[in-house]
């Protein structure tokens, strides 16, 4: 079997580390320098995908087959020379990392590979001396008391006890395997491993401290370390090891899993049917990277097929598979009853599994059994049936055949009844109740709890619970169902899930239950959902659960690249190479066939749920077929979507197709089309939409269009015909002068009904302001105009003020932030504001007006100034300007919001403003400032100001919100 291996080398970002990484890169001509998480950089094998494939071809070959009593035998038939070279004492020091971390999920063969490396290490003789390899189990170390490091090694290799001083004197020839780091238990946490570090292998220390000394290279710094761990313990390990070589063992490849099924089943047709059933469940297929899971799947599916039953339900969920596996091992003879005491034995096993899960351990010894009041005889039925097995690496220890079996049995404890009614979470056990099990805080501390929670939902299915109880002759309880609803779905009380991650986990749990009444009750109050579709499972879970979400109103959708392969040329070339080098894998059409059927189920929500009115599809990689399916559902008469957002979606034709689907959609009131390279015909289709007699569009946001002047002319004429559109947002469109003229002609048209126009960052200059000014003179409907991030300058402001000064102009909100306006431009604006202008909201933020604020203050003090909201954020205003602003605060009768954030006013300037606020009852409701709240004097003034003005809110500039929102309808 070919194992996929990825190798990464962490190098600290210090000058020395950077130099060292450069040296390594120079010597390894097929490696490349990249970025890693946190404060590290990494060197990863390969250049592009070819090198990754080469790595996979030179990876570890492994076979896994059931033997007598269905025990498992691992046979390494070939080793990865590229990996082993880093663990070979002959390898030059500059090419070798002294610490190698081998990480991967449970059951993929980390320990087996580590022991093979030990064997290889000792077989590579060096002249007169042989390199030595020692094995240290973290489970054993957790139980070990105070001792010396020499005693630890002597326990690992008793035959070397007398020769240890000579062996340790040549530490550079030693390989030390630290196995299952995740099993290390230190009561005071991983920090205790670095306290009282020891560099003398003869000194007595607690065993975990000795391990910490070894990992931090205080002890035997020249020896080579190989540490195995699961991914969840990597974070803690990083605090201890320095510059490790990371080797990820991913497990069996897809081709290997397929080959395994072909060997297990007698006929190819039956084997491939079973293989595709497992593959249809993406979560289960990922678990199949572990050989033990492949064995369980094959065992269960073969049993179902031999009995003439439908095997599909077995692979529907992980719960259904493991329940089938467990019950099939104890199936009584036809007409028979469960064996005596079998229920008690199951309960004991479940207790052991739950205790281990909460303690984050999967290896148990006699101490664990005695503490729970059991012995090996209680476990015998499960040992005999390969559900539990004796540890190969720790004498007197036990472990489950796979971690998922332990997690399943831990969940079963919560549904098993008992005569004494002692339930999971009882004080005598180190097991949390359902509420703790499902809490986010516990999940962050213990990643093993999430799968247990999913299995618990799976066992909340009454049919499954009855099967478990019947097989083992023990009572089961379904009362946990209500508790699950109260705990896991509590976030739905706010009518939406708190995050995409929460949504994914909750949908996963509900799907695992396969209990439609439970799903319906759980989703009853949910009105908003955000989906990030990354694999088949995400789509299966969403389609199954959301069809029961009758009150769903809003959906955010993101589809990851690779979900649909119809347009993925890179995938096709890779698949072609795979087919040439081995057994054929599913073609692109077969892949898409599965996904499209799931996509149809999900998209049917838009035509079947009459309450669903909002859809946002962003950052998504679709295909022509998936876009067509989505369009078919949107055009359906029963689809009541009102607001649609399409942002950064591929293929580019998706914009055109979706726009075409929305033509004549009477319910549609808001449409956003942003990102990507739009189709040449997009504006023409929008023209058709706007001219359609059933068009009810009120808001249109169009981003990054690269259309011709003629197409903009057609679009402008369509605006003259349409009577529903109230807001047009053309932000980030590069509008040539000719297009701006066309747009202004539309604004001058008597039948133009636009009320809000947003032209932010449209590359407008002073010349465009003349056209805009002429439009403002005659247009009596436009109330909001955003010209932010355009280089209008003082000359452009002068032209705009001329149009705004006309009595027919009804503009109320004007956004001129970041328009290169100076003191001179403020004089024009001041004059306008003193002429009884209709302006009520003005944003001049991020303009270098400096002392030009004085002119604005003069206008604000006039009784005929109607301004209620003024934005001067980041306008180079200093303490010298605060006296004029203070006079405004004392005399103004209308100003309600003043934004002075990101201006260095100084403590003296702020005190002047606060004193003014104390003198008079100002109408001001919101004041934004850059404040040093640590100043005692400022704190006292703040309190006095709030006492005099209880309705005033003072915000620091970091909390600045836009004074003139861009008409966003998403809230």
BASE-578114 format. One record per residue (C-alpha): x negated, y, z negated; residue in one letter. Coordinates in steps of 0.2 Angstrom, whole numbers, padded with zeros to 4 digits, always signed. Layout:
<rs>
XYZA;...
</rs>
This chain:
<rs>
+0000+0000+0000X;-0007+0017+0004X;-0007+0030-0010X;-0006+0048-0007X;-0019+0058-0016X;-0022+0077-0017X;-0038+0083-0024X;-0040+0101-0032X;-0055+0108-0041X;-0051+0122-0054X;-0065+0135-0055X;-0064+0150-0067X;-0064+0167-0059X;-0080+0173-0067X;-0095+0179-0057X;-0104+0163-0060X;-0088+0152-0056X;-0086+0161-0040X;-0104+0158-0035X;-0103+0140-0040X;-0087+0138-0030X;-0096+0146-0015X;-0110+0133-0017X;-0098+0119-0017X;-0089+0125-0002X;-0105+0127+0007X;-0110+0109+0004X;-0093+0101+0007X;-0090+0107+0025X;-0072+0100+0026X;-0066+0109+0010X;-0058+0126+0009X;-0057+0140-0004X;-0039+0145-0009X;-0029+0152-0023X;-0022+0142-0038X;-0011+0146-0053X;-0015+0159-0066X;-0033+0165-0068X;-0041+0150-0057X;-0045+0147-0039X;-0045+0130-0031X;-0054+0121-0018X;-0043+0109-0009X;-0047+0096+0003X;-0045+0098+0022X;-0041+0111+0035X;-0023+0111+0041X;-0013+0095+0041X;-0026+0084+0050X;-0037+0084+0035X;-0022+0079+0023X;-0018+0065+0035X;-0036+0059+0034X;-0035+0060+0015X;-0020+0049+0015X;-0028+0036+0027X;-0043+0035+0015X;-0033+0034-0001X;-0031+0019-0013X;-0023+0003-0006X;-0012-0006-0018X;+0000-0020-0018X;+0014-0023-0031X;+0023-0040-0031X;+0034-0049-0044X;+0026-0064-0051X;+0031-0077-0064X;+0045-0070-0075X;+0046-0055-0064X;+0030-0047-0071X;+0020-0035-0061X;+0003-0038-0054X;-0007-0024-0047X;-0021-0028-0034X;-0032-0014-0028X;-0038-0020-0011X;-0048-0004-0006X;-0054+0011-0014X;-0054+0029-0009X;-0072+0033-0005X;-0069+0052-0006X;-0062+0050-0023X;-0073+0037-0031X;-0088+0048-0025X;-0084+0060-0038X;-0085+0047-0051X;-0101+0038-0045X;-0117+0041-0055X;-0127+0041-0039X;-0117+0057-0033X;-0128+0072-0033X;-0124+0083-0048X;-0119+0098-0038X;-0106+0088-0029X;-0098+0081-0044X;-0086+0087-0057X;-0089+0081-0074X;-0071+0081-0079X;-0058+0073-0067X;-0039+0074-0071X;-0029+0060-0063X;-0011+0066-0064X;+0006+0059-0057X;+0023+0053-0062X;+0026+0038-0073X;+0023+0021-0065X;+0012+0026-0050X;-0004+0017-0056X;-0014+0030-0065X;-0021+0018-0078X;-0024+0004-0065X;-0034+0016-0054X;-0044+0023-0070X;-0048+0005-0074X;-0054+0001-0056X;-0065+0016-0057X;-0072+0009-0073X;-0076-0007-0064X;-0084+0002-0050X;-0094+0013-0061X;-0102-0002-0070X;-0105-0012-0054X;-0115+0002-0046X;-0132-0002-0055X;-0146+0010-0056X;-0163+0002-0057X;-0166-0005-0074X;-0151+0003-0083X;-0133+0000-0080X;-0120+0014-0082X;-0107+0011-0095X;-0089+0015-0095X;-0077+0016-0110X;-0058+0016-0112X;-0049+0027-0125X;-0031+0026-0127X;-0022+0042-0133X;-0008+0031-0141X;-0021+0022-0151X;-0030+0039-0155X;-0014+0046-0162X;-0013+0032-0175X;-0032+0033-0179X;-0038+0041-0195X;-0054+0049-0199X;-0069+0041-0190X;-0085+0044-0180X;-0085+0045-0161X;-0097+0030-0161X;-0084+0020-0170X;-0071+0024-0157X;-0083+0018-0143X;-0087+0003-0153X;-0069-0002-0154X;-0068+0000-0135X;-0083-0011-0132X;-0088-0021-0147X;-0102-0030-0138X;-0111-0013-0137X;-0110-0008-0155X;-0129-0011-0159X;-0134-0003-0143X;-0123+0013-0144X;-0138+0024-0149X;-0147+0020-0134X;-0132+0021-0123X;-0127+0038-0129X;-0144+0044-0127X;-0141+0043-0108X;-0124+0052-0108X;-0126+0057-0090X;-0123+0039-0085X;-0107+0037-0096X;-0089+0036-0089X;-0076+0040-0103X;-0058+0036-0098X;-0045+0045-0108X;-0029+0037-0104X;-0011+0044-0106X;-0015+0061-0113X;+0004+0064-0114X;+0004+0051-0127X;-0007+0060-0139X;+0003+0066-0155X;-0004+0080-0165X;+0008+0086-0179X;+0001+0104-0178X;+0000+0105-0159X;-0013+0105-0146X;-0022+0119-0155X;-0027+0107-0168X;-0039+0098-0156X;-0050+0113-0155X;-0052+0116-0173X;-0068+0110-0182X;-0076+0104-0166X;-0090+0092-0168X;-0105+0089-0157X;-0112+0075-0167X;-0106+0057-0162X;-0111+0051-0179X;-0100+0064-0189X;-0083+0059-0197X;-0068+0068-0190X;-0050+0065-0187X;-0049+0055-0171X;-0039+0069-0161X;-0052+0082-0166X;-0065+0070-0159X;-0055+0069-0143X;-0054+0088-0143X;-0073+0089-0145X;-0075+0077-0130X;-0063+0087-0119X;-0070+0104-0122X;-0088+0096-0119X;-0094+0100-0136X;-0097+0081-0138X;-0107+0072-0124X;-0107+0087-0112X;-0116+0078-0098X;-0105+0062-0098X;-0091+0060-0085X;-0073+0061-0091X;-0058+0054-0082X;-0042+0059-0090X;-0025+0052-0084X;-0009+0061-0088X;+0009+0065-0082X;+0012+0082-0075X;+0022+0088-0090X;+0006+0088-0100X;-0005+0097-0088X;-0002+0114-0096X;-0008+0108-0113X;-0023+0099-0105X;-0029+0115-0096X;-0032+0124-0113X;-0045+0110-0117X;-0054+0106-0101X;-0065+0117-0090X;-0067+0116-0071X;-0059+0099-0069X;-0056+0090-0053X;-0037+0088-0051X;-0032+0072-0042X;-0013+0070-0040X;-0007+0052-0037X;+0009+0053-0028X;+0013+0035-0027X;+0019+0024-0013X;+0022+0033+0003X;+0038+0031+0013X;+0030+0018+0024X;+0024+0008+0009X;+0041+0008+0002X;+0049+0002+0018X;+0035-0012+0019X;+0039-0017+0001X;+0058-0019+0006X;+0053-0029+0021X;+0043-0041+0010X;+0056-0043-0003X;+0071-0047+0008X;+0072-0062+0019X;+0078-0053+0035X;+0073-0037+0042X;+0091-0031+0045X;+0095-0033+0026X;+0079-0025+0021X;+0081-0010+0032X;+0099-0008+0026X;+0093-0008+0008X;+0079+0004+0011X;+0091+0016+0020X;+0103+0015+0005X;+0089+0020-0007X;+0083+0034+0005X;+0101+0041+0006X;+0098+0046-0012X;+0084+0059-0012X;+0081+0058-0031X;+0081+0039-0031X;+0070+0039-0016X;+0057+0050-0025X;+0058+0038-0040X;+0054+0024-0028X;+0036+0031-0027X;+0033+0020-0042X;+0033+0001-0037X;+0043-0004-0053X;+0058+0007-0046X;+0056-0001-0029X;+0057-0018-0038X;+0073-0013-0047X;+0081-0007-0032X;+0077-0022-0022X;+0083-0034-0036X;+0100-0025-0038X;+0104-0023-0019X;+0099-0041-0015X;+0110-0047-0029X;+0125-0036-0022X;+0122-0042-0005X;+0120-0061-0010X;+0137-0059-0019X;+0145-0052-0004X;+0149-0035-0013X;+0147-0017-0006X;+0129-0012-0011X;+0132+0007-0008X;+0139+0011-0025X;+0123+0004-0033X;+0112+0018-0025X;+0125+0032-0027X;+0116+0038-0043X;+0102+0034-0054X;+0114+0029-0067X;+0123+0017-0056X;+0107+0009-0051X;+0100+0007-0069X;+0117+0001-0076X;+0117-0012-0063X;+0099-0017-0066X;+0102-0019-0085X;+0119-0028-0084X;+0113-0040-0071X;+0099-0046-0082X;+0112-0051-0095X;+0127-0056-0084X;+0135-0070-0093X;+0140-0086-0084X;+0157-0086-0075X;+0170-0086-0088X;+0157-0084-0102X;+0155-0071-0116X;+0140-0061-0121X;+0128-0069-0132X;+0129-0067-0151X;+0120-0052-0158X;+0117-0045-0140X;+0126-0029-0144X;+0115-0026-0160X;+0099-0030-0150X;+0105-0017-0137X;+0108-0004-0150X;+0091-0007-0157X;+0083-0005-0140X;+0092+0011-0137X;+0087+0018-0154X;+0069+0014-0149X;+0071+0022-0132X;+0079+0038-0140X;+0066+0039-0153X;+0052+0038-0140X;+0060+0051-0129X;+0062+0064-0143X;+0044+0061-0149X;+0038+0061-0130X;+0031+0044-0131X;+0033+0029-0120X;+0022+0017-0129X;+0027+0009-0145X;+0018-0001-0158X;+0022-0011-0174X;+0022+0005-0184X;+0036+0012-0173X;+0046-0004-0175X;+0044-0006-0194X;+0049+0013-0196X;+0066+0009-0187X;+0068-0007-0196X;+0065-0020-0182X;+0053-0032-0176X;+0048-0041-0160X;+0062-0054-0162X;+0074-0039-0160X;+0066-0035-0143X;+0064-0053-0137X;+0079-0053-0126X;+0073-0038-0116X;+0055-0044-0116X;+0061-0060-0108X;+0070-0051-0094X;+0056-0038-0090X;+0066-0023-0096X;+0053-0021-0110X;+0035-0027-0108X;+0020-0029-0119X;+0007-0016-0116X;-0008-0021-0106X;-0019-0007-0112X;-0014-0007-0130X;-0014-0023-0141X;+0002-0025-0151X;+0011-0011-0140X;+0027-0011-0130X;+0033+0000-0116X;+0048+0000-0104X;+0046-0007-0086X;+0048+0011-0081X;+0051+0028-0089X;+0068+0030-0081X;+0074+0014-0090X;+0069+0021-0107X;+0078+0038-0103X;+0093+0028-0097X;+0094+0018-0113X;+0091+0034-0124X;+0106+0041-0116X;+0116+0025-0119X;+0113+0027-0138X;+0125+0042-0137X;+0140+0032-0131X;+0137+0016-0141X;+0149+0014-0155X;+0144+0005-0171X;+0153-0002-0187X;+0145+0010-0198X;+0149+0025-0186X;+0131+0031-0187X;+0129+0041-0171X;+0114+0049-0162X;+0109+0064-0171X;+0111+0057-0188X;+0099+0063-0202X;+0090+0046-0204X;+0084+0047-0186X;+0072+0058-0177X;+0085+0061-0163X;+0094+0077-0159X;+0113+0077-0155X;+0121+0081-0139X;+0120+0100-0141X;+0101+0099-0144X;+0099+0087-0130X;+0106+0099-0117X;+0099+0115-0124X;+0088+0125-0113X;+0075+0128-0127X;+0073+0109-0131X;+0072+0106-0113X;+0057+0118-0111X;+0048+0109-0125X;+0052+0092-0120X;+0054+0089-0101X;+0060+0071-0104X;+0076+0077-0111X;+0083+0083-0094X;+0084+0065-0086X;+0092+0059-0103X;+0105+0072-0101X;+0109+0067-0083X;+0111+0049-0088X;+0122+0054-0102X;+0134+0062-0089X;+0133+0046-0079X;+0138+0036-0094X;+0152+0048-0098X;+0161+0039-0083X;+0174+0027-0092X;+0171+0013-0079X;+0153+0013-0082X;+0154+0014-0101X;+0166-0001-0101X;+0154-0011-0090X;+0140-0008-0103X;+0152-0013-0117X;+0158-0028-0109X;+0141-0035-0104X;+0134-0033-0121X;+0149-0036-0132X;+0148-0019-0141X;+0160-0005-0143X;+0158+0011-0133X;+0164+0028-0135X;+0170+0041-0122X;+0172+0055-0134X;+0155+0062-0129X;+0163+0068-0113X;+0171+0083-0122X;+0155+0087-0130X;+0146+0087-0114X;+0159+0099-0107X;+0157+0111-0122X;+0138+0111-0121X;+0132+0110-0103X;+0146+0120-0095X;+0146+0134-0108X;+0138+0146-0096X;+0154+0145-0085X;+0162+0155-0099X;+0154+0170-0090X;+0162+0164-0074X;+0145+0161-0066X;+0129+0151-0070X;+0115+0160-0077X;+0102+0156-0064X;+0099+0145-0048X;+0089+0133-0059X;+0104+0131-0071X;+0116+0129-0056X;+0105+0115-0049X;+0104+0105-0065X;+0123+0107-0069X;+0128+0101-0052X;+0116+0087-0054X;+0123+0081-0070X;+0141+0082-0064X;+0137+0072-0048X;+0129+0059-0059X;+0145+0057-0068X;+0155+0053-0052X;+0170+0057-0063X;+0181+0069-0053X;+0192+0074-0068X;+0176+0079-0078X;+0170+0089-0063X;+0186+0098-0060X;+0187+0103-0078X;+0169+0109-0079X;+0171+0119-0063X;+0188+0127-0067X;+0181+0143-0074X;+0167+0146-0062X;+0169+0160-0049X;+0151+0163-0043X;+0137+0151-0038X;+0120+0152-0031X;+0113+0137-0021X;+0095+0134-0016X;+0096+0119-0005X;+0079+0110-0005X;+0083+0092-0001X;+0097+0080+0002X;+0101+0079-0016X;+0105+0097-0018X;+0117+0096-0004X;+0126+0081-0010X;+0128+0088-0027X;+0134+0104-0021X;+0147+0097-0009X;+0153+0085-0022X;+0155+0097-0036X;+0161+0113-0027X;+0176+0105-0018X;+0183+0104-0036X;+0179+0123-0039X;+0196+0130-0035X;+0192+0147-0042X;+0176+0150-0033X;+0175+0167-0026X;+0156+0171-0022X;+0142+0160-0015X;+0124+0164-0012X;+0116+0151-0001X;+0097+0148+0003X;+0092+0134+0014X;+0073+0128+0013X;+0063+0125+0028X;+0063+0107+0033X;+0081+0103+0028X;+0086+0104+0047X;+0073+0098+0059X;+0082+0101+0075X;+0071+0116+0079X;+0055+0110+0070X;+0042+0106+0083X;+0028+0103+0070X;+0039+0090+0061X;+0042+0081+0078X;+0023+0080+0082X;+0019+0073+0065X;+0033+0060+0066X;+0027+0055+0083X;+0009+0052+0076X;+0017+0042+0062X;+0026+0031+0074X;+0010+0028+0084X;+0001+0022+0069X;+0013+0011+0060X;+0031+0005+0058X;+0043+0017+0065X;+0051+0029+0054X;+0068+0038+0057X;+0068+0050+0072X;+0072+0068+0070X;+0090+0065+0077X;+0093+0052+0063X;+0086+0064+0050X;+0098+0078+0056X;+0113+0066+0057X;+0112+0063+0039X;+0110+0081+0034X;+0123+0088+0046X;+0136+0077+0039X;+0132+0083+0021X;+0132+0101+0028X;+0149+0099+0036X;+0156+0094+0018X;+0148+0109+0011X;+0154+0121+0024X;+0171+0115+0023X;+0173+0125+0007X;+0175+0141+0018X;+0190+0134+0026X;+0198+0125+0011X;+0195+0137-0003X;+0207+0151-0001X;+0198+0161-0016X;+0181+0161-0008X;+0179+0179-0002X;+0160+0182-0002X;+0145+0173+0006X;+0127+0178+0006X;+0115+0167+0017X;+0098+0173+0014X;+0080+0167+0017X;+0087+0152+0026X;+0080+0140+0039X;+0095+0133+0049X;+0097+0124+0066X;+0108+0127+0081X;+0119+0113+0075X;+0120+0119+0057X;+0124+0137+0063X;+0138+0130+0074X;+0146+0120+0060X;+0145+0135+0049X;+0153+0146+0062X;+0167+0134+0065X;+0172+0134+0047X;+0171+0153+0046X;+0182+0155+0062X;+0196+0144+0054X;+0212+0153+0050X;+0212+0147+0032X;+0194+0155+0029X;+0197+0171+0019X;+0179+0178+0018X;+0179+0197+0015X;+0161+0200+0013X;+0147+0192+0023X;+0128+0194+0021X;+0116+0187+0034X;+0098+0191+0029X;+0081+0184+0035X;+0089+0168+0043X;+0082+0158+0058X;+0084+0154+0072X;+0087+0172+0078X;+0102+0166+0088X;+0111+0163+0071X;+0114+0182+0070X;+0123+0182+0087X;+0133+0166+0084X;+0139+0172+0067X;+0143+0189+0073X;+0153+0181+0087X;+0162+0170+0074X;+0167+0185+0064X;+0175+0195+0079X;+0193+0198+0076X;+0192+0191+0058X;+0205+0202+0049X;+0200+0198+0032X;+0182+0204+0035X;+0178+0221+0027X;+0160+0220+0023X;+0146+0214+0035X;+0127+0214+0032X;+0114+0209+0046X;+0096+0210+0041X;+0079+0203+0044X;+0073+0192+0058X;+0072+0196+0077X;+0089+0200+0082X;+0097+0194+0098X;+0098+0206+0112X;+0117+0205+0113X;+0119+0208+0094X;+0124+0227+0096X;+0136+0222+0111X;+0144+0209+0100X;+0146+0222+0086X;+0154+0233+0098X;+0167+0220+0102X;+0170+0217+0084X;+0173+0236+0081X;+0184+0238+0096X;+0195+0222+0091X;+0213+0227+0087X;+0212+0216+0071X;+0195+0223+0065X;+0196+0229+0047X;+0178+0231+0044X;+0174+0245+0031X;+0156+0242+0028X;+0142+0238+0041X;+0124+0237+0036X;+0112+0233+0051X;+0093+0231+0049X;+0079+0231+0060X;+0087+0232+0077X;+0076+0234+0093X;+0090+0237+0105X;+0090+0249+0120X;+0096+0267+0121X;+0111+0261+0132X;+0116+0248+0119X;+0115+0261+0105X;+0126+0272+0117X;+0139+0258+0118X;+0138+0255+0099X;+0141+0274+0096X;+0156+0274+0108X;+0163+0259+0098X;+0162+0269+0082X;+0173+0282+0090X;+0187+0269+0094X;+0186+0260+0077X;+0197+0268+0063X;+0192+0256+0049X;+0173+0258+0046X;+0170+0269+0032X;+0151+0266+0028X;+0137+0263+0041X;+0120+0258+0034X;+0106+0259+0047X;+0091+0258+0034X;+0074+0253+0041X;+0080+0255+0059X;+0067+0264+0070X;+0079+0277+0079X;+0072+0286+0093X;+0078+0304+0095X;+0090+0299+0109X;+0099+0287+0098X;+0100+0300+0084X;+0108+0312+0096X;+0121+0298+0101X;+0125+0295+0083X;+0127+0313+0079X;+0139+0315+0095X;+0149+0301+0087X;+0150+0311+0070X;+0156+0326+0079X;+0170+0316+0087X;+0187+0320+0080X;+0192+0301+0078X;+0176+0296+0069X;+0181+0290+0052X;+0164+0287+0044X;+0163+0293+0026X;+0145+0287+0022X;+0130+0286+0033X;+0113+0279+0027X;+0098+0283+0038X;+0084+0279+0026X;+0067+0275+0033X;+0073+0277+0051X;+0058+0287+0057X;+0068+0304+0058X;+0058+0320+0059X;+0063+0339+0059X;+0070+0339+0076X;+0083+0327+0072X;+0090+0338+0058X;+0097+0350+0071X;+0108+0337+0078X;+0113+0331+0061X;+0117+0349+0055X;+0128+0352+0070X;+0138+0336+0066X;+0140+0342+0048X;+0148+0358+0053X;+0163+0350+0062X;+0164+0333+0053X;+0177+0334+0038X;+0176+0316+0033X;+0158+0312+0029X;+0155+0313+0011X;+0138+0304+0008X;+0122+0306+0018X;+0106+0297+0014X;+0090+0303+0023X;+0077+0296+0011X;+0060+0291+0017X;+0060+0302+0032X;+0047+0315+0036X;+0060+0330+0037X;+0049+0343+0029X;+0055+0360+0024X;+0060+0365+0042X;+0072+0350+0042X;+0079+0355+0026X;+0082+0372+0032X;+0092+0366+0047X;+0102+0354+0036X;+0107+0368+0024X;+0113+0378+0039X;+0126+0365+0043X;+0130+0361+0025X;+0134+0380+0022X;+0149+0379+0033X;+0166+0379+0024X;+0172+0364+0034X;+0158+0353+0029X;+0164+0341+0015X;+0148+0332+0011X;+0146+0328-0008X;+0131+0316-0009X;+0114+0320-0001X;+0099+0309-0003X;+0083+0318+0002X;+0070+0308-0009X;+0053+0306-0001X;+0056+0318+0013X;+0040+0329+0011X;+0050+0344+0004X;+0040+0357-0005X;+0043+0374-0015X;+0049+0382+0001X;+0062+0369+0005X;+0069+0372-0013X;+0072+0390-0009X;+0084+0384+0005X;+0093+0372-0006X;+0095+0385-0020X;+0103+0397-0008X;+0115+0383-0002X;+0120+0378-0020X;+0124+0396-0024X;+0136+0398-0009X;+0150+0387-0017X;+0144+0372-0007X;+0153+0355-0008X;+0138+0346-0014X;+0140+0337-0031X;+0125+0325-0030X;+0108+0329-0024X;+0092+0317-0025X;+0076+0326-0022X;+0065+0313-0030X;+0047+0309-0025X;+0045+0326-0016X;+0030+0338-0021X;+0042+0352-0026X;+0032+0357-0042X;+0037+0375-0047X;+0050+0374-0033X;+0061+0368-0048X;+0063+0386-0053X;+0073+0390-0038X;+0085+0375-0041X;+0087+0381-0060X;+0092+0398-0054X;+0106+0390-0043X;+0111+0378-0057X;+0115+0392-0069X;+0127+0400-0057X;+0145+0397-0061X;+0150+0393-0043X;+0137+0379-0042X;+0146+0362-0041X;+0131+0351-0043X;+0134+0337-0056X;+0119+0325-0053X;+0102+0331-0049X;+0087+0319-0046X;+0069+0326-0048X;+0060+0310-0052X;+0042+0310-0048X;+0042+0328-0041X;+0026+0334-0050X;+0035+0344-0063X;+0025+0349-0078X;+0028+0357-0095X;+0027+0375-0087X;+0044+0371-0078X;+0053+0365-0094X;+0058+0383-0099X;+0068+0385-0084X;+0076+0368-0085X;+0080+0372-0103X;+0090+0387-0098X;+0100+0376-0086X;+0104+0364-0100X;+0110+0379-0111X;+0121+0387-0098X;+0127+0374-0086X;+0145+0369-0085X;+0145+0355-0073X;+0128+0346-0073X;+0131+0328-0080X;+0115+0319-0074X;+0097+0325-0073X;+0083+0313-0069X;+0065+0320-0073X;+0057+0303-0074X;+0039+0300-0068X;+0035+0318-0072X;+0021+0323-0085X;+0031+0335-0095X;+0020+0333-0111X;+0026+0334-0128X;+0028+0352-0128X;+0039+0352-0113X;+0050+0338-0120X;+0052+0348-0136X;+0058+0363-0126X;+0072+0353-0118X;+0077+0344-0134X;+0079+0361-0143X;+0090+0367-0129X;+0101+0352-0130X;+0103+0356-0149X;+0109+0374-0146X;+0124+0371-0136X;+0137+0357-0132X;+0131+0353-0114X;+0141+0342-0102X;+0126+0332-0099X;+0129+0313-0101X;+0112+0306-0094X;+0095+0312-0096X;+0080+0302-0089X;+0062+0307-0095X;+0045+0300-0097X;+0044+0299-0116X;+0031+0293-0129X;+0044+0286-0142X;+0030+0282-0154X;+0028+0300-0158X;+0036+0304-0175X;+0041+0321-0170X;+0049+0315-0154X;+0058+0302-0164X;+0065+0316-0175X;+0070+0327-0161X;+0079+0312-0152X;+0089+0309-0167X;+0094+0327-0169X;+0099+0328-0151X;+0110+0312-0152X;+0118+0319-0167X;+0123+0335-0158X;+0127+0326-0142X;+0135+0309-0146X;+0140+0306-0128X;+0122+0309-0121X;+0111+0295-0115X;+0093+0297-0115X;+0083+0284-0104X;+0065+0282-0101X;+0059+0283-0083X;+0056+0264-0082X;+0075+0261-0083X;+0078+0273-0068X;+0093+0268-0058X;+0096+0276-0041X;+0106+0292-0043X;+0114+0289-0026X;+0117+0271-0023X;+0115+0264-0005X;+0134+0259-0005X;+0129+0242-0010X;+0145+0231-0011X;+0136+0216-0019X;+0140+0220-0037X;
</rs>
